[in-house]
Amino acid sequence: MILDSLRGFERYLNLHSKFEKVFSYIIKHNLHEMEPGEYPVVGKDIYFTIWEGEGKGIEIPKLEVHDTYIDIHILLEGSETIGIRDRSRCEGENVSYDPEKDIAFLEDMPENFISLAPDNIAVIFPHDAHAPLIGEGKIKKAVFKVKM
């Protein structure tokens, strides 16, 4: 997992061949002004969702994991906490994986928490189990999905 400011994302472009296209899209478009919904960047290789709603309070949602995509969470408004746990430290036996949505939910609890402020990013790799949207009040965020 990488936690940084949106400005710092440029430092990580060499970690994945598709990160450059994400960065280029971000600097050419004002994500803050976009309406909730799903937006293509490069078909299903790179796309993102603008999500807006209420945080889930202090209740910790289930950890989620992805096999096919890297998530790049960008907080646009509000404050958000994301619970994290290394996937190798999770009980992964008999977990139902939805390949269409590229998601599985785990019963484990996060081991650590990170806090995001507006224009912070969290790059979440398939080995990072994460529980997003912890917090109170309005949250608006973009989540880019980058195919491995």
Biotite code that builds the C-alpha atoms (Angstrom):
import biotite.structure as struc

atoms = struc.array([
    struc.Atom([0.000, 0.000, 0.000], chain_id="A", res_id=1, res_name="MET", atom_name="CA", element="C"),
    struc.Atom([1.119, 3.515, -0.751], chain_id="A", res_id=2, res_name="ILE", atom_name="CA", element="C"),
    struc.Atom([-0.238, 6.560, 1.092], chain_id="A", res_id=3, res_name="LEU", atom_name="CA", element="C"),
    struc.Atom([0.645, 9.980, -0.280], chain_id="A", res_id=4, res_name="ASP", atom_name="CA", element="C"),
    struc.Atom([-0.770, 13.235, -1.555], chain_id="A", res_id=5, res_name="SER", atom_name="CA", element="C"),
    struc.Atom([-2.185, 13.455, -5.049], chain_id="A", res_id=6, res_name="LEU", atom_name="CA", element="C"),
    struc.Atom([0.825, 15.587, -6.003], chain_id="A", res_id=7, res_name="ARG", atom_name="CA", element="C"),
    struc.Atom([3.111, 12.782, -4.839], chain_id="A", res_id=8, res_name="GLY", atom_name="CA", element="C"),
    struc.Atom([1.535, 10.190, -7.147], chain_id="A", res_id=9, res_name="PHE", atom_name="CA", element="C"),
    struc.Atom([4.008, 11.144, -9.860], chain_id="A", res_id=10, res_name="GLU", atom_name="CA", element="C"),
    struc.Atom([6.758, 9.469, -7.805], chain_id="A", res_id=11, res_name="ARG", atom_name="CA", element="C"),
    struc.Atom([5.128, 6.055, -8.317], chain_id="A", res_id=12, res_name="TYR", atom_name="CA", element="C"),
    struc.Atom([4.498, 6.067, -12.085], chain_id="A", res_id=13, res_name="LEU", atom_name="CA", element="C"),
    struc.Atom([7.272, 3.544, -12.704], chain_id="A", res_id=14, res_name="ASN", atom_name="CA", element="C"),
    struc.Atom([5.647, 0.921, -10.420], chain_id="A", res_id=15, res_name="LEU", atom_name="CA", element="C"),
    struc.Atom([3.073, -0.097, -13.039], chain_id="A", res_id=16, res_name="HIS", atom_name="CA", element="C"),
    struc.Atom([2.944, 0.546, -16.782], chain_id="A", res_id=17, res_name="SER", atom_name="CA", element="C"),
    struc.Atom([-0.645, 1.886, -16.566], chain_id="A", res_id=18, res_name="LYS", atom_name="CA", element="C"),
    struc.Atom([-0.064, 4.401, -13.743], chain_id="A", res_id=19, res_name="PHE", atom_name="CA", element="C"),
    struc.Atom([1.098, 7.015, -16.277], chain_id="A", res_id=20, res_name="GLU", atom_name="CA", element="C"),
    struc.Atom([-2.334, 6.929, -17.989], chain_id="A", res_id=21, res_name="LYS", atom_name="CA", element="C"),
    struc.Atom([-4.070, 7.362, -14.625], chain_id="A", res_id=22, res_name="VAL", atom_name="CA", element="C"),
    struc.Atom([-1.847, 10.313, -13.744], chain_id="A", res_id=23, res_name="PHE", atom_name="CA", element="C"),
    struc.Atom([-2.381, 11.902, -17.163], chain_id="A", res_id=24, res_name="SER", atom_name="CA", element="C"),
    struc.Atom([-6.154, 11.571, -16.778], chain_id="A", res_id=25, res_name="TYR", atom_name="CA", element="C"),
    struc.Atom([-6.097, 13.100, -13.293], chain_id="A", res_id=26, res_name="ILE", atom_name="CA", element="C"),
    struc.Atom([-4.129, 16.192, -14.342], chain_id="A", res_id=27, res_name="ILE", atom_name="CA", element="C"),
    struc.Atom([-6.404, 16.788, -17.366], chain_id="A", res_id=28, res_name="LYS", atom_name="CA", element="C"),
    struc.Atom([-9.740, 16.404, -15.528], chain_id="A", res_id=29, res_name="HIS", atom_name="CA", element="C"),
    struc.Atom([-11.162, 18.001, -12.399], chain_id="A", res_id=30, res_name="ASN", atom_name="CA", element="C"),
    struc.Atom([-12.307, 14.995, -10.390], chain_id="A", res_id=31, res_name="LEU", atom_name="CA", element="C"),
    struc.Atom([-13.799, 17.304, -7.740], chain_id="A", res_id=32, res_name="HIS", atom_name="CA", element="C"),
    struc.Atom([-16.439, 18.536, -10.199], chain_id="A", res_id=33, res_name="GLU", atom_name="CA", element="C"),
    struc.Atom([-17.423, 15.132, -11.582], chain_id="A", res_id=34, res_name="MET", atom_name="CA", element="C"),
    struc.Atom([-20.760, 13.573, -10.706], chain_id="A", res_id=35, res_name="GLU", atom_name="CA", element="C"),
    struc.Atom([-21.010, 10.135, -9.064], chain_id="A", res_id=36, res_name="PRO", atom_name="CA", element="C"),
    struc.Atom([-20.796, 7.285, -11.576], chain_id="A", res_id=37, res_name="GLY", atom_name="CA", element="C"),
    struc.Atom([-18.382, 5.065, -13.458], chain_id="A", res_id=38, res_name="GLU", atom_name="CA", element="C"),
    struc.Atom([-15.995, 6.528, -16.044], chain_id="A", res_id=39, res_name="TYR", atom_name="CA", element="C"),
    struc.Atom([-13.770, 4.689, -18.543], chain_id="A", res_id=40, res_name="PRO", atom_name="CA", element="C"),
    struc.Atom([-10.157, 5.722, -19.048], chain_id="A", res_id=41, res_name="VAL", atom_name="CA", element="C"),
    struc.Atom([-8.914, 2.764, -21.135], chain_id="A", res_id=42, res_name="VAL", atom_name="CA", element="C"),
    struc.Atom([-11.910, 0.424, -21.380], chain_id="A", res_id=43, res_name="GLY", atom_name="CA", element="C"),
    struc.Atom([-11.872, -2.123, -18.556], chain_id="A", res_id=44, res_name="LYS", atom_name="CA", element="C"),
    struc.Atom([-8.068, -1.893, -18.232], chain_id="A", res_id=45, res_name="ASP", atom_name="CA", element="C"),
    struc.Atom([-8.389, 1.435, -16.415], chain_id="A", res_id=46, res_name="ILE", atom_name="CA", element="C"),
    struc.Atom([-11.636, 2.930, -15.194], chain_id="A", res_id=47, res_name="TYR", atom_name="CA", element="C"),
    struc.Atom([-12.838, 4.738, -12.113], chain_id="A", res_id=48, res_name="PHE", atom_name="CA", element="C"),
    struc.Atom([-15.857, 5.436, -10.007], chain_id="A", res_id=49, res_name="THR", atom_name="CA", element="C"),
    struc.Atom([-16.796, 8.675, -8.318], chain_id="A", res_id=50, res_name="ILE", atom_name="CA", element="C"),
    struc.Atom([-18.558, 7.761, -5.075], chain_id="A", res_id=51, res_name="TRP", atom_name="CA", element="C"),
    struc.Atom([-20.388, 10.201, -2.836], chain_id="A", res_id=52, res_name="GLU", atom_name="CA", element="C"),
    struc.Atom([-22.271, 9.445, 0.352], chain_id="A", res_id=53, res_name="GLY", atom_name="CA", element="C"),
    struc.Atom([-22.122, 9.166, 4.102], chain_id="A", res_id=54, res_name="GLU", atom_name="CA", element="C"),
    struc.Atom([-19.251, 7.439, 5.827], chain_id="A", res_id=55, res_name="GLY", atom_name="CA", element="C"),
    struc.Atom([-20.017, 4.199, 7.646], chain_id="A", res_id=56, res_name="LYS", atom_name="CA", element="C"),
    struc.Atom([-19.374, 5.753, 11.039], chain_id="A", res_id=57, res_name="GLY", atom_name="CA", element="C"),
    struc.Atom([-16.995, 4.079, 13.434], chain_id="A", res_id=58, res_name="ILE", atom_name="CA", element="C"),
    struc.Atom([-18.279, 0.611, 12.589], chain_id="A", res_id=59, res_name="GLU", atom_name="CA", element="C"),
    struc.Atom([-15.541, -1.229, 10.724], chain_id="A", res_id=60, res_name="ILE", atom_name="CA", element="C"),
    struc.Atom([-16.803, -2.760, 7.473], chain_id="A", res_id=61, res_name="PRO", atom_name="CA", element="C"),
    struc.Atom([-15.571, -6.124, 6.252], chain_id="A", res_id=62, res_name="LYS", atom_name="CA", element="C"),
    struc.Atom([-12.147, -6.240, 4.684], chain_id="A", res_id=63, res_name="LEU", atom_name="CA", element="C"),
    struc.Atom([-12.232, -6.566, 0.915], chain_id="A", res_id=64, res_name="GLU", atom_name="CA", element="C"),
    struc.Atom([-9.639, -7.870, -1.513], chain_id="A", res_id=65, res_name="VAL", atom_name="CA", element="C"),
    struc.Atom([-9.216, -7.809, -5.284], chain_id="A", res_id=66, res_name="HIS", atom_name="CA", element="C"),
    struc.Atom([-7.338, -10.223, -7.539], chain_id="A", res_id=67, res_name="ASP", atom_name="CA", element="C"),
    struc.Atom([-7.461, -8.476, -10.916], chain_id="A", res_id=68, res_name="THR", atom_name="CA", element="C"),
    struc.Atom([-7.183, -4.743, -10.189], chain_id="A", res_id=69, res_name="TYR", atom_name="CA", element="C"),
    struc.Atom([-5.080, -2.306, -8.199], chain_id="A", res_id=70, res_name="ILE", atom_name="CA", element="C"),
    struc.Atom([-7.209, 0.359, -6.477], chain_id="A", res_id=71, res_name="ASP", atom_name="CA", element="C"),
    struc.Atom([-6.147, 3.988, -6.373], chain_id="A", res_id=72, res_name="ILE", atom_name="CA", element="C"),
    struc.Atom([-8.378, 5.777, -3.843], chain_id="A", res_id=73, res_name="HIS", atom_name="CA", element="C"),
    struc.Atom([-8.394, 9.565, -4.064], chain_id="A", res_id=74, res_name="ILE", atom_name="CA", element="C"),
    struc.Atom([-10.323, 11.416, -1.379], chain_id="A", res_id=75, res_name="LEU", atom_name="CA", element="C"),
    struc.Atom([-12.056, 14.466, -2.837], chain_id="A", res_id=76, res_name="LEU", atom_name="CA", element="C"),
    struc.Atom([-14.184, 15.702, 0.106], chain_id="A", res_id=77, res_name="GLU", atom_name="CA", element="C"),
    struc.Atom([-14.522, 14.888, 3.781], chain_id="A", res_id=78, res_name="GLY", atom_name="CA", element="C"),
    struc.Atom([-12.264, 12.634, 5.788], chain_id="A", res_id=79, res_name="SER", atom_name="CA", element="C"),
    struc.Atom([-11.952, 8.871, 5.534], chain_id="A", res_id=80, res_name="GLU", atom_name="CA", element="C"),
    struc.Atom([-10.222, 6.134, 7.434], chain_id="A", res_id=81, res_name="THR", atom_name="CA", element="C"),
    struc.Atom([-9.300, 2.871, 5.723], chain_id="A", res_id=82, res_name="ILE", atom_name="CA", element="C"),
    struc.Atom([-8.550, -0.239, 7.739], chain_id="A", res_id=83, res_name="GLY", atom_name="CA", element="C"),
    struc.Atom([-5.778, -2.416, 6.321], chain_id="A", res_id=84, res_name="ILE", atom_name="CA", element="C"),
    struc.Atom([-4.304, -5.858, 6.851], chain_id="A", res_id=85, res_name="ARG", atom_name="CA", element="C"),
    struc.Atom([-1.775, -7.817, 4.825], chain_id="A", res_id=86, res_name="ASP", atom_name="CA", element="C"),
    struc.Atom([-3.758, -10.394, 2.860], chain_id="A", res_id=87, res_name="ARG", atom_name="CA", element="C"),
    struc.Atom([-1.289, -13.138, 3.747], chain_id="A", res_id=88, res_name="SER", atom_name="CA", element="C"),
    struc.Atom([-2.292, -12.661, 7.400], chain_id="A", res_id=89, res_name="ARG", atom_name="CA", element="C"),
    struc.Atom([-6.007, -13.180, 6.652], chain_id="A", res_id=90, res_name="CYS", atom_name="CA", element="C"),
    struc.Atom([-8.066, -16.332, 6.832], chain_id="A", res_id=91, res_name="GLU", atom_name="CA", element="C"),
    struc.Atom([-8.645, -16.881, 3.123], chain_id="A", res_id=92, res_name="GLY", atom_name="CA", element="C"),
    struc.Atom([-10.105, -20.375, 3.181], chain_id="A", res_id=93, res_name="GLU", atom_name="CA", element="C"),
    struc.Atom([-13.606, -20.866, 1.723], chain_id="A", res_id=94, res_name="ASN", atom_name="CA", element="C"),
    struc.Atom([-14.026, -17.185, 0.851], chain_id="A", res_id=95, res_name="VAL", atom_name="CA", element="C"),
    struc.Atom([-16.534, -16.447, -1.885], chain_id="A", res_id=96, res_name="SER", atom_name="CA", element="C"),
    struc.Atom([-14.877, -14.449, -4.680], chain_id="A", res_id=97, res_name="TYR", atom_name="CA", element="C"),
    struc.Atom([-16.988, -12.604, -7.270], chain_id="A", res_id=98, res_name="ASP", atom_name="CA", element="C"),
    struc.Atom([-14.831, -12.514, -10.449], chain_id="A", res_id=99, res_name="PRO", atom_name="CA", element="C"),
    struc.Atom([-17.261, -10.174, -12.227], chain_id="A", res_id=100, res_name="GLU", atom_name="CA", element="C"),
    struc.Atom([-16.851, -7.512, -9.514], chain_id="A", res_id=101, res_name="LYS", atom_name="CA", element="C"),
    struc.Atom([-13.300, -8.604, -8.623], chain_id="A", res_id=102, res_name="ASP", atom_name="CA", element="C"),
    struc.Atom([-14.057, -8.712, -4.919], chain_id="A", res_id=103, res_name="ILE", atom_name="CA", element="C"),
    struc.Atom([-14.073, -11.004, -1.934], chain_id="A", res_id=104, res_name="ALA", atom_name="CA", element="C"),
    struc.Atom([-14.999, -10.056, 1.621], chain_id="A", res_id=105, res_name="PHE", atom_name="CA", element="C"),
    struc.Atom([-13.046, -11.380, 4.585], chain_id="A", res_id=106, res_name="LEU", atom_name="CA", element="C"),
    struc.Atom([-14.053, -11.807, 8.211], chain_id="A", res_id=107, res_name="GLU", atom_name="CA", element="C"),
    struc.Atom([-10.689, -10.653, 9.594], chain_id="A", res_id=108, res_name="ASP", atom_name="CA", element="C"),
    struc.Atom([-10.283, -7.313, 11.313], chain_id="A", res_id=109, res_name="MET", atom_name="CA", element="C"),
    struc.Atom([-7.848, -4.627, 10.133], chain_id="A", res_id=110, res_name="PRO", atom_name="CA", element="C"),
    struc.Atom([-4.492, -4.497, 11.889], chain_id="A", res_id=111, res_name="GLU", atom_name="CA", element="C"),
    struc.Atom([-3.809, -0.857, 11.063], chain_id="A", res_id=112, res_name="ASN", atom_name="CA", element="C"),
    struc.Atom([-5.686, 2.239, 9.961], chain_id="A", res_id=113, res_name="PHE", atom_name="CA", element="C"),
    struc.Atom([-4.794, 5.105, 7.669], chain_id="A", res_id=114, res_name="ILE", atom_name="CA", element="C"),
    struc.Atom([-6.552, 8.455, 7.494], chain_id="A", res_id=115, res_name="SER", atom_name="CA", element="C"),
    struc.Atom([-7.125, 10.347, 4.277], chain_id="A", res_id=116, res_name="LEU", atom_name="CA", element="C"),
    struc.Atom([-7.759, 14.071, 3.897], chain_id="A", res_id=117, res_name="ALA", atom_name="CA", element="C"),
    struc.Atom([-8.843, 15.706, 0.631], chain_id="A", res_id=118, res_name="PRO", atom_name="CA", element="C"),
    struc.Atom([-6.374, 15.099, -2.193], chain_id="A", res_id=119, res_name="ASP", atom_name="CA", element="C"),
    struc.Atom([-4.672, 12.211, -0.394], chain_id="A", res_id=120, res_name="ASN", atom_name="CA", element="C"),
    struc.Atom([-4.281, 8.951, -2.291], chain_id="A", res_id=121, res_name="ILE", atom_name="CA", element="C"),
    struc.Atom([-4.039, 5.338, -1.196], chain_id="A", res_id=122, res_name="ALA", atom_name="CA", element="C"),
    struc.Atom([-2.709, 2.863, -3.752], chain_id="A", res_id=123, res_name="VAL", atom_name="CA", element="C"),
    struc.Atom([-4.034, -0.529, -2.713], chain_id="A", res_id=124, res_name="ILE", atom_name="CA", element="C"),
    struc.Atom([-2.526, -3.641, -4.285], chain_id="A", res_id=125, res_name="PHE", atom_name="CA", element="C"),
    struc.Atom([-4.102, -7.131, -4.407], chain_id="A", res_id=126, res_name="PRO", atom_name="CA", element="C"),
    struc.Atom([-2.057, -8.188, -1.358], chain_id="A", res_id=127, res_name="HIS", atom_name="CA", element="C"),
    struc.Atom([-3.667, -5.370, 0.687], chain_id="A", res_id=128, res_name="ASP", atom_name="CA", element="C"),
    struc.Atom([-6.939, -6.293, 2.382], chain_id="A", res_id=129, res_name="ALA", atom_name="CA", element="C"),
    struc.Atom([-8.771, -3.051, 3.103], chain_id="A", res_id=130, res_name="HIS", atom_name="CA", element="C"),
    struc.Atom([-11.934, -1.712, 4.738], chain_id="A", res_id=131, res_name="ALA", atom_name="CA", element="C"),
    struc.Atom([-12.800, 1.682, 3.217], chain_id="A", res_id=132, res_name="PRO", atom_name="CA", element="C"),
    struc.Atom([-15.311, 4.403, 4.112], chain_id="A", res_id=133, res_name="LEU", atom_name="CA", element="C"),
    struc.Atom([-14.787, 4.473, 7.859], chain_id="A", res_id=134, res_name="ILE", atom_name="CA", element="C"),
    struc.Atom([-15.759, 7.918, 9.097], chain_id="A", res_id=135, res_name="GLY", atom_name="CA", element="C"),
    struc.Atom([-18.665, 10.219, 9.710], chain_id="A", res_id=136, res_name="GLU", atom_name="CA", element="C"),
    struc.Atom([-20.140, 12.833, 7.456], chain_id="A", res_id=137, res_name="GLY", atom_name="CA", element="C"),
    struc.Atom([-20.063, 13.291, 3.720], chain_id="A", res_id=138, res_name="LYS", atom_name="CA", element="C"),
    struc.Atom([-17.330, 11.561, 1.756], chain_id="A", res_id=139, res_name="ILE", atom_name="CA", element="C"),
    struc.Atom([-16.632, 12.029, -1.938], chain_id="A", res_id=140, res_name="LYS", atom_name="CA", element="C"),
    struc.Atom([-13.900, 9.967, -3.524], chain_id="A", res_id=141, res_name="LYS", atom_name="CA", element="C"),
    struc.Atom([-12.610, 8.591, -6.789], chain_id="A", res_id=142, res_name="ALA", atom_name="CA", element="C"),
    struc.Atom([-11.475, 4.981, -6.981], chain_id="A", res_id=143, res_name="VAL", atom_name="CA", element="C"),
    struc.Atom([-9.410, 4.129, -10.040], chain_id="A", res_id=144, res_name="PHE", atom_name="CA", element="C"),
    struc.Atom([-9.220, 0.462, -10.994], chain_id="A", res_id=145, res_name="LYS", atom_name="CA", element="C"),
    struc.Atom([-5.986, -0.496, -12.801], chain_id="A", res_id=146, res_name="VAL", atom_name="CA", element="C"),
    struc.Atom([-5.842, -3.984, -14.307], chain_id="A", res_id=147, res_name="LYS", atom_name="CA", element="C"),
    struc.Atom([-2.778, -5.948, -13.245], chain_id="A", res_id=148, res_name="MET", atom_name="CA", element="C"),
])
